[in-house]
Amino acid sequence: MFYDPRSEDHGLPHNPWLALIVPRPIGWISTTSAAGVPNLAPYSCFNAIAGRPPFVMFSSDSPKHSVTNAEETGFFCVNIATYPLREAMNRSSAPYPEGTDEFVEAGLTAVPCRNIPVMRVAESPVAVECRLSQLVTLTPATGAACANRIAIGEVVGIHIDERVLRDGLVDVEALQPLGRMGYMEYTVPPRSFTMSRPVLDAQEKAAK
């Protein structure tokens, strides 16, 4: 099948788009409102976008408190959602009214970040503190309305629980990070494998 999402319907019972880009890591974003109320919400449109220096991004298809809070305060924290925390992550995704503390609703422990004025999830084995770098508004060439904004954050602090480290490396099987599949499906990496990047000799490099 083929369809142009700008002008054609896919003809399927459910939109297939996000079932094609999988698995997507989940950024469990914690922020603080301008009034000082903690907020926590999961985003599957999230990823690392640079390594040196580290930057991350998250976005959503509609205006949500996380982006608004990050814009107002200049900070956000990425907590890694894991299999043991799956139910709490899901509870935090409910459309609570403004001013609700999702840490409380999800039964989680909020502890202060080190370098930013935001709370993080104590139960999460990894938390990434970020200073808001840019907010990017998506603008479709068709002129169609789009409320999606991308929050880009510069990483200013990283918390790693010693329990997920093995021989100086992060053990993905110990971490058990949740990934979002299509529709209402999630996944956890069952195993990992190693591949080394190819090394070209001088003759091959010259040919390129």
N, C-alpha and C positions, 0 to 999 in steps of 0.2 A: 504494500500500500504506500501511497504518497499523499501528503497534503501540505498546503501552505498555511501555517498557523495565522498568517496575517489576514487571510480572507476566506479560508475554507474550514469546514468542520471535519474533525477526524472520523466521525461516524461510529465511534466505539462507545460502549456504555459509560466509560470513564476516561478522562483525559490521560493519555499515555505519556505525556512529556516527562514528568518527573520519575516515571518508572524506567526511563531509558538512561538517565544519568545516575547510576547507582554503583556501589553504595555511597551515600553522601554523609560525611561526618556531621555530627550534631554539635553546634555551638550552644551551650547552655549559658545564655547571656545574663549576667547580673549587672544591674545599674542602680543608681539612686536618683530619685526625682529631685527637682529643685527645692521641694518642700522637705526633703530628707527621708522619704519613704523608700525602703528597698524594693526592688522589682527583680523578678527572675522568670525567664521564658526561653524555651528551646527553639533553635532555628536550624533547619537542615540545609538552607542555602548559606553555608559557612565554609571557610577554608583558610589555610595559610596561603599567602600570596607572595611572600618574599622570605628569604632565609637570612641574608646578611645585609642590613639588619632585619630582624624578623618583623613582619607585618601580617595582620589577619583581616578578614572582612566578614560581615554578615549582612543579610538583607531579608526583607519579607515582601509579600505581594500586597500588603495593605499597611496603612499607618499603625504602628504599635508603640507601646510605652517605651520599649527598649531604645529605639532610635531617638525618640523625643528626649528621653532622659540623657542619653549620650550627648545629644546636641546641646542641651541646656547646661550640663555640668562639665563636658569635655572628657569623660572617662567611661570605660566599661570593662567588665571582666569576663573571660571565657572560662567556664567550668566544663570539664569533660564529663559527659553523661555516660555512665557505665551500666552494664547489665544488672548489678545489684541495686542500682538507683533508678531502674527503668520506671517503676510505678510512681516514684516521686517526680521524675521528669515529666511523666504524662500528666500528673495532677497540676503541675505548674503551667501546663499549656492551656488550661481552661481560660475562657474569655472573662476574666475577673474585671470588675469595674476599677476605674482609676483610683489609686490610693490603697489598693489591696497589697498586702505583703505576702508574696507567693512562698517565701521561705516558711512562713507560719502555716499557710494552707497545705503545703506539701510535707510538713513535718520535718523540715531540714534545719540544720544548725548554721546560722549566719555568723561568720567571723570576719574581722576587718582585713582588708588587703594591706600590703606593706607599703606600696608606693603610690596608691591612688585612694581617694575617699569613697570607696565602694566596698560592699560586703561580698564575700565569696562563700561557696558551699563547702563547709568543713568536711563533709563526707566524700567529696569528690577527690580522687587521687591526684588530679592535675588541675591547676588553675593558672590562667594567663592574664596578667594585669595589662591593660591597654590605655594609652592616651589617644583620644580621637584625633586622627590626622586629617581625614577628609570625609565629607558627605557627598555622595554622587547621586544625582537624580537621573534615572533612566529616561531617555527620550526616544520613543519609537519613530522611525522615519515616516510612518503612515500618519503621524499626528494623533494617534489613538491616545486616550487618557491613560496615564500610568502613575500610580501612587508609590511605586517602588523606589526606595532609596537605599544605597549601599553605604554602610558605615565601615570605614577603613581605620584600623587602629594600629599604632606603633606599640610594640610590646616593650613594656618597661619593668616587668617582673614575672618570674615563672616559679610556681610551686610544684614540686614533684614529691609524692609520697615515696619514701624509701621502699615500701612494700612492692612497688612495681618495677624496681631496678634489679637487674640480674647481671653480675659481672660488669657493672658500669654502663649497661645498656638498658633502655626502656623495654620491658618484656610485654609485648602486646597481648599475649595470652593472659598475663597477670592483670593487665590494665582492663581488659574486656570492654573496650569502647563500643558504644552503640553506633550503628550506621542506619540511615534511613533508606529504605528501598522504595518501591512504588506504593501508591495507595496507602493503606494503614499498616504496611509491613515494615519490620525492622530486622536488623541482623547484628550478629556479633562475630568478629573474625574467628573462625574455628581453628585456623592454623596460618602460619606464615612461611615464606620461603625466601631464599636469598638469590639475587642475580647481580653480578658485577657489571658495571658499565664497560662496554668494549673499549679497548685501548688500541689506537691506530699507530702503526709504525710510520717512520718518516716518509716513506714512499707513498703510503696511503693518504697521509695528510697533504702531501703536495698535490696528489691527484684531485683532492676535494677542493 
